[in-house]
């Protein structure tokens, strides 16, 4: 019997570093630089501390390192800790159109690569493969439209990437996919209502589950061959689907289509932030009478609907609140993730301005949202003047990409929060040279914090 697992397993087993384009290799470096940067920036956040403490309960001398520390643990625990750090600030990459954050997979693939001391080319191949599988499943199933979380793609992509690092044959690759799919369908309740810490850690959990699936397959465990298809597989939940094609014959690899965030904020807030930064140059916050934000349906549903968006309590509420973010930017005349602090969430000026903001879905913008991040902000002043700014492609969007220098600058700004300048430059240099690396030691050594072990 031919199953949906077969084409993924065939492709995963066959892909080689020599098949990759120079652009795909460059994008892996950029994504890893971004991943390490946002992870270091979030190192001291409470959920990241919780994840590290759990991972540090186990010590494995030959295990995978917890990013920022010398501690080695089981690779699945390192995957959870490291991917949680990389995801928590919501500053990592995204597939526009509701595709989630594929770099959530990085912590899992890196953990297996670190433990097994593989070279940079092996890691790069595994990452390109993981993004390819992630994208194919997303395009086929669109699970968030059916009440399921897109971290499912993270689990399967992490599993396939880890299996590639481990050098699995085709049969074991298929078992890995089955073991990743069957137990790991998550609910989208994670991203609605009053948001909890889990919003920023669900991707880390998915990466952990992906690594565990690969380790089970390595040990000889088998999985259900019809995990994806039929009335008892994923199709029973999503409806019938066909897997999106995987890149072959010179087609662009899907990792080259990701958007990387210039701001540490939820993806659908990037265009509103960009528009607000233009408007605040023309109008002082105290002169604003009203603000109307026209956006697409998915953005309104995710970050523009519900009372918690106008009165955020948690950091997670705030970084998923379009009215709160836009109000803070208009007041500050700049964007900084400092607006998400507990002190700032109580700022009466921000909350009062947020009360003047109305968010509408524009059907025309909804039609464009598969390729753009469209937004239009109309600002009215107390004197009666009207200012309008529209944004389709914020900086970092795949059609308005950040330069390599901008990627390095983003890394530096985040890494400096916990590392001295010399270490920042050392890490950045090692990441840009990943394709020539014999192992990952230079990177992990450079990002190790100079702190006492008991406060990691």
Order of alpha helices (4+ residues) and beta strands (2+ residues): alpha-alpha-alpha-beta-beta-alpha-alpha-alpha-alpha-alpha-alpha-alpha-alpha-beta-alpha-alpha-alpha-alpha-beta-alpha-beta-beta-alpha-alpha-alpha
